[in-house]
Amino acid sequence: MQVTEKGFARMTQVMADIARATAGGKMVITLEGGYDIAGQRRSVKSVLTELSHASPIDKSDLPGEGRGRFPTVLNRSFSS
């Protein structure tokens, strides 16, 4: 997988939106090892920056649904 730092930041945005809509904003983030330590450091920093609301991503640059609140996720009912 070749996810960039911006990709990790964007995934964090999506996860945070889902967490706000379904779990009162609560979420858990785990760290998995990797072979590119420098890349991992940059990606972790990107996730932490996103979580601190200092987003490096301008949502206006995202295509279509990426700008919204992910209605396909929010309108689903979750059952246990």
N, CA, C and O atoms as a printed pandas DataFrame, in Angstrom:
     atom_number atom_name residue_name chain_id  residue_number  x_coord  y_coord  z_coord
0              1         N          MET        A               1    0.843   -1.170    0.000
1              2        CA          MET        A               1    0.000    0.000    0.000
2              3         C          MET        A               1    0.890    1.236    0.000
3              4         O          MET        A               1    1.881    1.288    0.729
4              5         N          GLN        A               2    0.548    2.217   -0.801
5              6        CA          GLN        A               2    1.355    3.425   -0.883
6              7         C          GLN        A               2    0.500    4.642   -0.532
7              8         O          GLN        A               2    0.159    5.450   -1.396
8              9         N          VAL        A               3    0.165    4.755    0.745
9             10        CA          VAL        A               3   -0.649    5.876    1.215
10            11         C          VAL        A               3    0.281    7.012    1.620
11            12         O          VAL        A               3    1.241    6.810    2.363
12            13         N          THR        A               4   -0.015    8.200    1.124
13            14        CA          THR        A               4    0.795    9.374    1.450
14            15         C          THR        A               4    0.364    9.950    2.796
15            16         O          THR        A               4   -0.626    9.519    3.388
16            17         N          GLU        A               5    1.135   10.938    3.266
17            18        CA          GLU        A               5    0.770   11.616    4.505
18            19         C          GLU        A               5   -0.600   12.279    4.371
19            20         O          GLU        A               5   -1.400   12.241    5.306
20            21         N          LYS        A               6   -0.874   12.886    3.218
21            22        CA          LYS        A               6   -2.183   13.507    2.999
22            23         C          LYS        A               6   -3.282   12.457    2.984
23            24         O          LYS        A               6   -4.403   12.714    3.423
24            25         N          GLY        A               7   -2.955   11.272    2.477
25            26        CA          GLY        A               7   -3.922   10.178    2.491
26            27         C          GLY        A               7   -4.279    9.770    3.907
27            28         O          GLY        A               7   -5.449    9.543    4.215
28            29         N          PHE        A               8   -3.269    9.674    4.779
29            30        CA          PHE        A               8   -3.533    9.349    6.180
30            31         C          PHE        A               8   -4.330   10.458    6.858
31            32         O          PHE        A               8   -5.207   10.181    7.675
32            33         N          ALA        A               9   -4.033   11.703    6.526
33            34        CA          ALA        A               9   -4.786   12.824    7.085
34            35         C          ALA        A               9   -6.242   12.755    6.634
35            36         O          ALA        A               9   -7.154   12.968    7.433
36            37         N          ARG        A              10   -6.458   12.460    5.357
37            38        CA          ARG        A              10   -7.824   12.381    4.825
38            39         C          ARG        A              10   -8.584   11.224    5.465
39            40         O          ARG        A              10   -9.756   11.370    5.813
40            41         N          MET        A              11   -7.928   10.079    5.620
41            42        CA          MET        A              11   -8.587    8.947    6.284
42            43         C          MET        A              11   -8.963    9.317    7.718
43            44         O          MET        A              11  -10.007    8.899    8.219
44            45         N          THR        A              12   -8.112   10.099    8.369
45            46        CA          THR        A              12   -8.402   10.544    9.731
46            47         C          THR        A              12   -9.616   11.462    9.742
47            48         O          THR        A              12  -10.448   11.373   10.645
48            49         N          GLN        A              13   -9.730   12.346    8.752
49            50        CA          GLN        A              13  -10.905   13.208    8.649
50            51         C          GLN        A              13  -12.172   12.378    8.516
51            52         O          GLN        A              13  -13.164   12.639    9.197
52            53         N          VAL        A              14  -12.141   11.383    7.643
53            54        CA          VAL        A              14  -13.306   10.532    7.413
54            55         C          VAL        A              14  -13.667    9.789    8.700
55            56         O          VAL        A              14  -14.833    9.747    9.094
56            57         N          MET        A              15  -12.657    9.205    9.350
57            58        CA          MET        A              15  -12.902    8.471   10.594
58            59         C          MET        A              15  -13.472    9.408   11.677
59            60         O          MET        A              15  -14.372    9.019   12.421
60            61         N          ALA        A              16  -12.952   10.621   11.759
61            62        CA          ALA        A              16  -13.448   11.580   12.755
62            63         C          ALA        A              16  -14.891   11.962   12.459
63            64         O          ALA        A              16  -15.694   12.093   13.383
64            65         N          ASP        A              17  -15.235   12.144   11.181
65            66        CA          ASP        A              17  -16.623   12.443   10.813
66            67         C          ASP        A              17  -17.542   11.297   11.222
67            68         O          ASP        A              17  -18.620   11.527   11.771
68            69         N          ILE        A              18  -17.124   10.084   10.959
69            70        CA          ILE        A              18  -17.921    8.910   11.329
70            71         C          ILE        A              18  -18.041    8.819   12.847
71            72         O          ILE        A              18  -19.123    8.545   13.368
72            73         N          ALA        A              19  -16.938    9.045   13.559
73            74        CA          ALA        A              19  -16.955    8.976   15.026
74            75         C          ALA        A              19  -17.893   10.026   15.606
75            76         O          ALA        A              19  -18.622    9.743   16.556
76            77         N          ARG        A              20  -17.884   11.232   15.048
77            78        CA          ARG        A              20  -18.784   12.280   15.541
78            79         C          ARG        A              20  -20.246   11.895   15.307
79            80         O          ARG        A              20  -21.107   12.159   16.147
80            81         N          ALA        A              21  -20.518   11.270   14.158
81            82        CA          ALA        A              21  -21.891   10.921   13.800
82            83         C          ALA        A              21  -22.408    9.690   14.533
83            84         O          ALA        A              21  -23.618    9.548   14.710
84            85         N          THR        A              22  -21.530    8.809   14.958
85            86        CA          THR        A              22  -21.983    7.532   15.498
86            87         C          THR        A              22  -21.539    7.235   16.923
87            88         O          THR        A              22  -22.142    6.390   17.586
88            89         N          ALA        A              23  -20.498    7.908   17.413
89            90        CA          ALA        A              23  -19.939    7.537   18.717
90            91         C          ALA        A              23  -19.607    8.745   19.582
91            92         O          ALA        A              23  -18.735    8.669   20.447
92            93         N          GLY        A              24  -20.287    9.841   19.356
93            94        CA          GLY        A              24  -20.022   11.025   20.160
94            95         C          GLY        A              24  -18.600   11.550   20.005
95            96         O          GLY        A              24  -18.059   12.180   20.914
96            97         N          GLY        A              25  -18.000   11.285   18.849
97            98        CA          GLY        A              25  -16.647   11.774   18.576
98            99         C          GLY        A              25  -15.533   10.889   19.092
99           100         O          GLY        A              25  -14.358   11.209   18.916
100          101         N          LYS        A              26  -15.882    9.780   19.727
101          102        CA          LYS        A              26  -14.850    8.902   20.277
102          103         C          LYS        A              26  -14.319    7.962   19.208
103          104         O          LYS        A              26  -15.081    7.418   18.409
104          105         N          MET        A              27  -13.010    7.778   19.204
105          106        CA          MET        A              27  -12.408    6.811   18.307
106          107         C          MET        A              27  -11.061    6.365   18.864
107          108         O          MET        A              27  -10.458    7.038   19.699
108          109         N          VAL        A              28  -10.618    5.240   18.392
109          110        CA          VAL        A              28   -9.342    4.674   18.811
110          111         C          VAL        A              28   -8.444    4.619   17.586
111          112         O          VAL        A              28   -8.872    4.224   16.502
112          113         N          ILE        A              29   -7.201    5.017   17.773
113          114        CA          ILE        A              29   -6.230    4.942   16.684
114          115         C          ILE        A              29   -5.087    4.054   17.146
115          116         O          ILE        A              29   -4.556    4.228   18.243
116          117         N          THR        A              30   -4.719    3.114   16.310
117          118        CA          THR        A              30   -3.606    2.230   16.645
118          119         C          THR        A              30   -2.490    2.423   15.630
119          120         O          THR        A              30   -2.713    2.906   14.520
120          121         N          LEU        A              31   -1.323    2.047   16.019
121          122        CA          LEU        A              31   -0.147    2.188   15.172
122          123         C          LEU        A              31    0.381    0.806   14.826
123          124         O          LEU        A              31    0.607   -0.024   15.707
124          125         N          GLU        A              32    0.573    0.572   13.550
125          126        CA          GLU        A              32    1.137   -0.686   13.099
126          127         C          GLU        A              32    2.542   -0.412   12.578
127          128         O          GLU        A              32    2.806    0.661   12.034
128          129         N          GLY        A              33    3.416   -1.348   12.737
129          130        CA          GLY        A              33    4.798   -1.179   12.287
130          131         C          GLY        A              33    4.911   -1.088   10.779
131          132         O          GLY        A              33    3.966   -1.388   10.050
132          133         N          GLY        A              34    6.062   -0.677   10.331
133          134        CA          GLY        A              34    6.301   -0.559    8.903
134          135         C          GLY        A              34    7.790   -0.595    8.620
135          136         O          GLY        A              34    8.617   -0.524    9.529
136          137         N          TYR        A              35    8.105   -0.705    7.366
137          138        CA          TYR        A              35    9.509   -0.800    6.975
138          139         C          TYR        A              35   10.145    0.556    6.726
139          140         O          TYR        A              35   11.364    0.704    6.823
140          141         N          ASP        A              36    9.322    1.545    6.407
141          142        CA          ASP        A              36    9.837    2.888    6.125
142          143         C          ASP        A              36    9.604    3.757    7.357
143          144         O          ASP        A              36    8.566    4.408    7.480
144          145         N          ILE        A              37   10.559    3.763    8.253
145          146        CA          ILE        A              37   10.407    4.475    9.520
146          147         C          ILE        A              37   10.182    5.972    9.299
147          148         O          ILE        A              37    9.355    6.574    9.983
148          149         N          ALA        A              38   10.903    6.580    8.357
149          150        CA          ALA        A              38   10.727    8.016    8.086
150          151         C          ALA        A              38    9.312    8.289    7.565
151          152         O          ALA        A              38    8.681    9.271    7.957
152          153         N          GLY        A              39    8.820    7.420    6.682
153          154        CA          GLY        A              39    7.462    7.575    6.163
154          155         C          GLY        A              39    6.424    7.386    7.247
155          156         O          GLY        A              39    5.413    8.087    7.286
156          157         N          GLN        A              40    6.679    6.440    8.120
157          158        CA          GLN        A              40    5.774    6.207    9.230
158          159         C          GLN        A              40    5.731    7.425   10.163
159          160         O          GLN        A              40    4.664    7.820   10.633
160          161         N          ARG        A              41    6.889    8.005   10.419
161          162        CA          ARG        A              41    6.956    9.199   11.271
162          163         C          ARG        A              41    6.125   10.331   10.666
163          164         O          ARG        A              41    5.363   10.993   11.370
164          165         N          ARG        A              42    6.277   10.549    9.358
165          166        CA          ARG        A              42    5.521   11.624    8.691
166          167         C          ARG        A              42    4.019   11.345    8.727
167          168         O          ARG        A              42    3.220   12.259    8.925
168          169         N          SER        A              43    3.640   10.087    8.537
169          170        CA          SER        A              43    2.225    9.733    8.528
170          171         C          SER        A              43    1.605    9.875    9.908
171          172         O          SER        A              43    0.483   10.366   10.029
172          173         N          VAL        A              44    2.312    9.456   10.950
173          174        CA          VAL        A              44    1.816    9.614   12.320
174          175         C          VAL        A              44    1.663   11.100   12.637
175          176         O          VAL        A              44    0.675   11.512   13.245
176          177         N          LYS        A              45    2.635   11.892   12.228
177          178        CA          LYS        A              45    2.552   13.338   12.455
178          179         C          LYS        A              45    1.334   13.922   11.740
179          180         O          LYS        A              45    0.654   14.795   12.279
180          181         N          SER        A              46    1.064   13.443   10.537
181          182        CA          SER        A              46   -0.082   13.920    9.775
182          183         C          SER        A              46   -1.395   13.580   10.475
183          184         O          SER        A              46   -2.305   14.407   10.524
184          185         N          VAL        A              47   -1.496   12.367   11.016
185          186        CA          VAL        A              47   -2.701   11.960   11.748
186          187         C          VAL        A              47   -2.865   12.813   13.004
187          188         O          VAL        A              47   -3.960   13.299   13.285
188          189         N          LEU        A              48   -1.793   12.993   13.751
189          190        CA          LEU        A              48   -1.864   13.798   14.974
190          191         C          LEU        A              48   -2.204   15.252   14.668
191          192         O          LEU        A              48   -2.946   15.888   15.417
192          193         N          THR        A              49   -1.670   15.775   13.579
193          194        CA          THR        A              49   -1.982   17.144   13.166
194          195         C          THR        A              49   -3.462   17.260   12.838
195          196         O          THR        A              49   -4.113   18.236   13.212
196          197         N          GLU        A              50   -3.988   16.270   12.143
197          198        CA          GLU        A              50   -5.411   16.266   11.801
198          199         C          GLU        A              50   -6.266   16.200   13.065
199          200         O          GLU        A              50   -7.264   16.912   13.178
200          201         N          LEU        A              51   -5.885   15.364   13.995
201          202        CA          LEU        A              51   -6.651   15.235   15.238
202          203         C          LEU        A              51   -6.605   16.509   16.068
203          204         O          LEU        A              51   -7.518   16.765   16.854
204          205         N          SER        A              52   -5.562   17.306   15.908
205          206        CA          SER        A              52   -5.461   18.567   16.652
206          207         C          SER        A              52   -6.180   19.704   15.929
207          208         O          SER        A              52   -6.083   20.862   16.335
208          209         N          HIS        A              53   -6.898   19.371   14.861
209          210        CA          HIS        A              53   -7.672   20.336   14.065
210          211         C          HIS        A              53   -6.797   21.347   13.333
211          212         O          HIS        A              53   -7.251   22.448   13.023
212          213         N          ALA        A              54   -5.577   20.991   13.061
213          214        CA          ALA        A              54   -4.678   21.829   12.265
214          215         C          ALA        A              54   -4.479   21.137   10.917
215          216         O          ALA        A              54   -3.353   20.849   10.514
216          217         N          SER        A              55   -5.575   20.878   10.238
217          218        CA          SER        A              55   -5.574   20.054    9.034
218          219         C          SER        A              55   -4.685   20.593    7.920
219          220         O          SER        A              55   -4.731   21.781    7.599
220          221         N          PRO        A              56   -3.872   19.710    7.330
221          222        CA          PRO        A              56   -3.070   20.107    6.180
222          223         C          PRO        A              56   -3.851   20.026    4.877
223          224         O          PRO        A              56   -3.341   20.407    3.823
224          225         N          ILE        A              57   -5.090   19.530    4.939
225          226        CA          ILE        A              57   -5.877   19.312    3.726
226          227         C          ILE        A              57   -6.960   20.366    3.589
227          228         O          ILE        A              57   -7.688   20.656    4.538
228          229         N          ASP        A              58   -7.057   20.937    2.395
229          230        CA          ASP        A              58   -8.116   21.882    2.078
230          231         C          ASP        A              58   -9.270   21.084    1.483
231          232         O          ASP        A              58   -9.154   20.563    0.374
232          233         N          LYS        A              59  -10.377   20.984    2.204
233          234        CA          LYS        A              59  -11.502   20.169    1.743
234          235         C          LYS        A              59  -12.093   20.677    0.437
235          236         O          LYS        A              59  -12.752   19.914   -0.269
236          237         N          SER        A              60  -11.877   21.944    0.095
237          238        CA          SER        A              60  -12.427   22.466   -1.156
238          239         C          SER        A              60  -11.751   21.845   -2.373
239          240         O          SER        A              60  -12.283   21.926   -3.480
240          241         N          ASP        A              61  -10.585   21.226   -2.184
241          242        CA          ASP        A              61   -9.896   20.560   -3.286
242          243         C          ASP        A              61  -10.384   19.140   -3.516
243          244         O          ASP        A              61   -9.987   18.505   -4.493
244          245         N          LEU        A              62  -11.240   18.627   -2.633
245          246        CA          LEU        A              62  -11.689   17.247   -2.738
246          247         C          LEU        A              62  -12.832   17.135   -3.728
247          248         O          LEU        A              62  -13.652   18.046   -3.839
248          249         N          PRO        A              63  -12.893   16.023   -4.448
249          250        CA          PRO        A              63  -13.972   15.833   -5.409
250          251         C          PRO        A              63  -15.282   15.473   -4.721
251          252         O          PRO        A              63  -15.281   14.803   -3.688
252          253         N          GLY        A              64  -16.378   15.909   -5.280
253          254        CA          GLY        A              64  -17.734   15.544   -4.916
254          255         C          GLY        A              64  -18.013   15.178   -3.475
255          256         O          GLY        A              64  -18.012   16.039   -2.595
256          257         N          GLU        A              65  -18.251   13.905   -3.234
257          258        CA          GLU        A              65  -18.677   13.421   -1.926
258          259         C          GLU        A              65  -17.655   13.706   -0.832
259          260         O          GLU        A              65  -18.021   13.808    0.339
260          261         N          GLY        A              66  -16.388   13.835   -1.193
261          262        CA          GLY        A              66  -15.359   14.096   -0.200
262          263         C          GLY        A              66  -15.541   15.405    0.530
263          264         O          GLY        A              66  -14.984   15.603    1.610
264          265         N          ARG        A              67  -16.323   16.309   -0.056
265          266        CA          ARG        A              67  -16.561   17.602    0.587
266          267         C          ARG        A              67  -17.693   17.539    1.599
267          268         O          ARG        A              67  -17.775   18.377    2.497
268          269         N          GLY        A              68  -18.558   16.556    1.457
269          270        CA          GLY        A              68  -19.759   16.491    2.292
270          271         C          GLY        A              68  -19.536   15.773    3.604
271          272         O          GLY        A              68  -18.409   15.591    4.064
272          273         N          ARG        A              69  -20.651   15.373    4.191
273          274        CA          ARG        A              69  -20.614   14.693    5.482
274          275         C          ARG        A              69  -20.819   13.197    5.308
275          276         O          ARG        A              69  -21.262   12.532    6.244
276          277         N          PHE        A              70  -20.515   12.654    4.153
277          278        CA          PHE        A              70  -20.565   11.223    3.886
278          279         C          PHE        A              70  -21.951   10.648    4.164
279          280         O          PHE        A              70  -22.109    9.819    5.061
280          281         N          PRO        A              71  -22.956   11.080    3.403
281          282        CA          PRO        A              71  -24.326   10.639    3.650
282          283         C          PRO        A              71  -24.499    9.127    3.550
283          284         O          PRO        A              71  -25.361    8.572    4.231
284          285         N          THR        A              72  -23.719    8.451    2.735
285          286        CA          THR        A              72  -23.868    7.000    2.623
286          287         C          THR        A              72  -23.484    6.310    3.911
287          288         O          THR        A              72  -23.967    5.212    4.191
288          289         N          VAL        A              73  -22.629    6.928    4.697
289          290        CA          VAL        A              73  -22.253    6.353    5.992
290          291         C          VAL        A              73  -23.252    6.796    7.058
291          292         O          VAL        A              73  -23.707    5.980    7.859
292          293         N          LEU        A              74  -23.589    8.067    7.071
293          294        CA          LEU        A              74  -24.414    8.614    8.141
294          295         C          LEU        A              74  -25.842    8.112    8.115
295          296         O          LEU        A              74  -26.485    8.051    9.163
296          297         N          ASN        A              75  -26.362    7.747    6.944
297          298        CA          ASN        A              75  -27.762    7.346    6.854
298          299         C          ASN        A              75  -27.975    5.850    7.098
299          300         O          ASN        A              75  -29.110    5.374    7.056
300          301         N          ARG        A              76  -26.926    5.127    7.345
301          302        CA          ARG        A              76  -27.079    3.704    7.631
302          303         C          ARG        A              76  -27.398    3.512    9.111
303          304         O          ARG        A              76  -26.928    4.250    9.976
304          305         N          SER        A              77  -28.209    2.496    9.363
305          306        CA          SER        A              77  -28.449    2.165   10.773
306          307         C          SER        A              77  -27.499    1.033   11.132
307          308         O          SER        A              77  -27.304    0.098   10.356
308          309         N          PHE        A              78  -26.923    1.130   12.298
309          310        CA          PHE        A              78  -25.974    0.134   12.761
310          311         C          PHE        A              78  -26.636   -0.674   13.864
311          312         O          PHE        A              78  -27.150   -0.118   14.834
312          313         N          SER        A              79  -26.619   -1.971   13.708
313          314        CA          SER        A              79  -27.181   -2.817   14.765
314          315         C          SER        A              79  -26.115   -3.766   15.267
315          316         O          SER        A              79  -25.178   -4.106   14.544
316          317         N          SER        A              80  -26.262   -4.187   16.499
317          318        CA          SER        A              80  -25.267   -5.095   17.068
318          319         C          SER        A              80  -25.763   -6.510   17.112
319          320         O          SER        A              80  -25.045   -7.402   17.565
